[in-house]
Amino acid sequence: MKLGIQYCTFLMIVFSFSCNYEAADNNDTPKIQDSVNYAKNEKDSAENRSEECFNTIRSFLKWYKSNFSKILSIQLVDLHEDSTTAQYRVNFKNAEKYISVLRSAGFFSERFLQEKLQYFKEADRKLIDLKQNDGPPEGFDADLLLFTQDMEAVFEKVETLQLEKINPNLIKLISVDNNLLINVSESNGKCLIDKISFSRK
C-alpha cells in the first residue's frame, strides 16, 4: 500500500515538472521571436536610415551644382592694402553670408557650420602669419566643400557619383579626382551632413 502511494506521488511530481517545463518552454518562444523581430526591425531601420542619408548627399550635390555660381560669387578673401603693405585677409562678413547660404540649404548640421566658421578663423590667422598678397590665398585654392579644383568635372558626373556605406554614420563619396568621407547624423528624424573630409583610400 505504501509503495503504491509513493509511486503515485512520484508520478504526480514528474507530471508537475513536465507541465512546468513545457510552460517555461512556451514562455521562452515569444521572447525568442521578439528578439528576432527586434533584430529585423533594427536592420530595416538601419537600411532605411542609410538610404535616407544617401538621398541627403545626392540632393546636396544637385543643390550645390545649381547654386555653385551664387556661392562662388561670395568673396571670402580680400586683399588689404595700406601705404606700405598688402596681404590677404578673410572677409568675415562674407564668411557669415556663405555659412548662412549653407544653413538655408538644410543639408548640414550646426556642427558642420560651426566647424566651417572655425576653419575661416584659422585660415585668417595663417594669412596673417604668411603675409601673403599674391597667388591663390592659402587655404582657399580648392573648393571648400568637395576639396577639388575641377568642379566642372564633378558637376558633369554629379548624377552618377557612387556612394558607399562604411558604417551607419559614415559614407564614402567616390568623386572624380578624390574620394571623400561624409560623416552623417540624425536630427529631428532627418539625416544631416556633419563633416566632409578626404578619404585615404
C-alpha positions in Angstrom: 0.0 0.0 0.0 2.7 2.4 1.0 4.6 1.5 -2.2 1.5 2.4 -4.3 1.2 5.8 -2.6 4.8 6.5 -3.1 4.6 5.5 -6.7 1.5 7.8 -7.3 3.3 10.6 -5.5 6.3 10.1 -7.8 4.1 10.2 -10.9 2.5 13.4 -9.8 5.9 15.1 -9.3 7.1 14.0 -12.7 3.8 15.2 -14.3 4.0 18.5 -12.5 7.7 19.0 -13.5 6.8 18.2 -17.2 4.0 20.7 -17.2 6.2 23.4 -15.7 8.9 22.7 -18.3 6.5 22.9 -21.2 5.1 26.2 -19.8 8.6 27.6 -19.4 9.4 26.4 -22.9 6.3 28.1 -24.3 7.1 31.3 -22.4 10.5 31.4 -24.0 9.2 31.1 -27.5 7.7 34.7 -27.6 11.0 36.0 -26.2 13.0 34.4 -28.9 10.5 35.6 -31.5 10.6 39.1 -30.0 14.4 39.1 -30.2 14.3 38.1 -33.9 11.7 40.7 -34.7 13.8 43.4 -32.9 16.9 42.4 -34.8 14.9 42.5 -38.1 13.4 45.9 -37.2 16.9 47.3 -36.3 18.3 46.1 -39.6 15.4 47.6 -41.6 15.7 50.8 -39.7 19.5 51.0 -40.4 18.9 50.3 -44.1 16.2 53.0 -44.3 18.5 55.4 -42.5 21.4 54.7 -44.9 19.1 55.2 -47.9 17.9 58.5 -46.4 21.5 59.7 -45.9 22.3 58.6 -49.5 19.4 60.8 -50.6 20.6 63.7 -48.5 24.0 63.6 -50.1 22.7 63.2 -53.6 20.3 66.1 -53.0 23.2 68.2 -51.6 25.3 67.5 -54.7 22.4 68.6 -57.1 21.8 71.7 -55.0 25.4 72.6 -55.0 25.6 72.3 -58.8 22.6 74.6 -59.1 23.8 77.1 -56.6 27.6 77.0 -57.2 27.7 80.3 -59.2 25.9 82.1 -56.4 28.2 80.6 -53.7 31.3 81.3 -55.8 30.3 85.0 -56.1 30.7 85.4 -52.3 34.2 86.7 -51.9 35.7 85.1 -48.9 39.2 86.7 -49.1 40.1 90.4 -49.6 43.5 92.0 -50.3 44.1 94.5 -47.6 46.4 97.3 -48.6 47.9 100.4 -46.8 50.7 102.7 -47.7 53.4 100.1 -47.0 52.0 96.6 -47.0 49.4 94.4 -48.7 48.1 91.0 -47.6 45.1 88.7 -47.8 42.6 88.5 -45.1 39.3 86.6 -44.6 36.2 88.7 -45.1 34.2 87.5 -42.1 31.1 89.4 -43.2 31.0 87.4 -46.4 32.1 84.2 -44.5 28.9 84.6 -42.4 26.9 85.0 -45.6 28.5 81.9 -47.0 27.6 79.9 -43.9 24.0 81.4 -44.0 23.6 80.0 -47.5 24.7 76.6 -46.5 22.4 76.7 -43.4 19.4 77.6 -45.5 20.0 74.6 -47.8 19.1 72.3 -45.0 21.7 69.6 -45.7 24.2 70.5 -42.9 24.2 70.1 -39.2 25.0 73.0 -36.9 28.3 71.2 -36.0 29.3 71.3 -39.7 28.5 75.0 -40.0 30.4 75.9 -36.8 33.4 73.9 -37.9 33.4 75.8 -41.2 33.4 79.1 -39.3 36.3 77.9 -37.2 38.1 77.0 -40.5 37.8 80.6 -41.6 39.2 81.9 -38.3 42.2 79.5 -38.5 42.7 80.4 -42.2 42.8 84.1 -41.4 45.4 83.5 -38.7 47.6 81.7 -41.3 47.2 84.5 -43.8 48.3 87.0 -41.2 51.4 84.9 -40.4 52.2 84.3 -44.1 51.6 87.9 -45.1 50.6 86.5 -48.5 49.5 89.1 -51.1 49.6 87.2 -54.4 48.6 83.9 -56.0 45.7 81.8 -54.7 45.2 82.5 -50.9 46.4 79.8 -48.7 43.5 77.6 -47.7 41.3 78.8 -50.5 42.9 77.2 -53.5 40.3 74.4 -53.8 36.6 74.1 -53.3 35.8 74.3 -49.6 33.1 71.6 -49.6 34.3 69.0 -52.1 38.1 69.7 -52.0 38.7 69.7 -55.7 39.9 72.3 -58.2 37.9 70.7 -61.0 34.3 71.4 -60.0 33.2 71.4 -63.6 34.2 67.7 -64.0 32.4 66.8 -60.7 29.2 68.6 -61.8 29.3 66.8 -65.1 29.1 63.5 -63.3 27.1 64.5 -60.3 24.2 62.2 -61.2 26.5 59.1 -61.3 28.9 59.6 -58.4 29.0 56.5 -56.3 28.2 56.3 -52.6 29.4 53.6 -50.3 28.3 53.0 -46.7 31.3 52.5 -44.3 29.1 52.4 -41.2 25.8 53.9 -40.2 27.4 57.3 -39.6 30.0 57.3 -42.3 29.6 57.3 -46.1 32.2 57.4 -48.8 31.7 59.6 -51.8 33.7 58.3 -54.8 34.3 61.5 -56.7 36.1 62.4 -59.9 39.6 63.2 -58.7 39.3 62.2 -55.0 37.3 60.1 -52.5 35.6 61.9 -49.6 34.3 60.7 -46.3 31.0 62.2 -45.2 30.0 61.9 -41.5 26.2 62.0 -41.0 23.9 62.3 -38.1 20.2 62.4 -37.4 18.3 65.4 -36.2 14.5 65.5 -35.8 14.2 62.4 -38.0 16.3 64.0 -40.8 19.8 62.9 -42.0 22.3 65.8 -41.9 25.9 66.2 -43.0 28.3 66.6 -40.0 31.6 66.6 -41.8 33.3 66.2 -45.2 36.9 65.1 -45.3 39.4 63.3 -47.5 39.5 59.6 -47.7 42.9 57.9 -47.6 41.7 55.1 -49.9 
